[in-house]
Amino acid sequence: MKTIEELKNTWEQHKDDNSFSTVYDQKMLEKIFKSRVSKHTNESIKFFGAAFTLQIIVYSLLVHFGVMNLVNAQIPWVSIGGIILFLPYTYMLMKRFKNLAKTELEVNSAVSMHEFVNKQQFILQNFHKFKSRYDFLIVPASCALAVLFIYNYVPEGILKHSVSAISLFIILLIGGFFVIRAENKKYFKLPIQNLKKISDEFTS
Amino acid sequence: MKNEKVKSFIEIINQNIGITHKVARIYFSESEDREDVIQEMMYQLWKSFPSFTGQSKFSTWMYSVCLNTAITFRKKYVHHKIQPLNVEHNQFSLPDYENNEEAMSQLFNAIANLSVLNKAIILLYLEGMSYDEIAEVIGLTKSNVSIRLVRIKKDLEIQLKNKI
């Protein structure tokens, strides 16, 4: 068996040889960069897709709800109130998303591994913290709105069917909870855990 | 892309292209993942290229970018279709180690069992970097690198011994 030092010598003898078959030219690089940009964009869309879809559904429901009940003195105001309530969340989400994308782009990959891991971990943890709080408020509110919307078309309305309305609300809430949990696990918890594992190695 | 900048980038990258292959080889066992991560490295190298000031060796700078890309590379991109380049690009061959191929292959397999951080340290050591350079790329102190290397070498020797 060869020792590590002997293997290192063999490795070093071949360190600079040109048996790597790839030689890049401008065309190849352009192709790679285009493919990467589209990949990163797709990933961002997937990453925030659920949150944005939820926003669109909420606003559509509120507008629909208000317009369909223009004759009623109170309902359009409830819709407007709902929109006003949701707007700060949408604004915050967009702002945070922009910051996250910007920060990820600005993080210089040429820093030391330790610094890079810590920065990546900080960016993800920060956004995850915000998103968890945001989900905690927006998911129950969206479920309640959906129930209100559905029972608007049920004869005698929500007050006469309060038990089924509450049941529907709970079902929607549980469904929403599992979807959000899976999303957070995939995009935040697991990557943060992996980064933490690497980061811990530096201090062990 | 500005021609002058691209030309100098292509020239210097082609001279050091082995770095991308070696980093990909120690962190990813599947050739498809390696192809994907190498493309990501090229993209990150291009993006970071303006930050290369020449204060350190280009290879040291390139190792930093490639290692950082590899350790945070998200394999969740599994559904992404990798942009096919050309036939040669898909040949992820490492240097021909003449009569030492088996020994080198065993070494790569042993390295694969190391932790993320230790893989990076041993790779830089095998590449002949000084402890100072390794410390710069990794972000540890020189003495810490030296202590870790003793442990890693011991670990690798045990693994290689057990293979026989």
Interface residues (C-beta under 8 A of the other chain):
Chain A: M1 K2 T3 I4 L7 K8 T10 W11 E12 H14 K15 D16 D17 S19 F20 S21 T22 V23 Y24 D25 Q26 M28 L29 E30 K31 I32 F33 K34 S35 R36 K39 N42 E43 L105 N108 S109 A110 V111 S112 M113 H114 E115 F116 V117 Q120 K186 P191 L195 K197 I198 E201 F202
Chain B: M1 V6 F9 I10 I13 N14 I17 G18 H21 Q39 E40 M42 Y43 Q44 L45 W46 K47 S48 S51 F52 W61 S64 V65 L67 N68 T69 I71 T72 R74 K76 Y77 H80 I82 Q83 L85 N86 E88 H89 Q91 S93 L94 P95 D96 Y97 N100 A103 M104 L107 S115 V116 L117 N118 A120 Y125 L126 E127 G128 E136 V137 I138 G139 L140 K153 L156 E157 L160 K161 I164
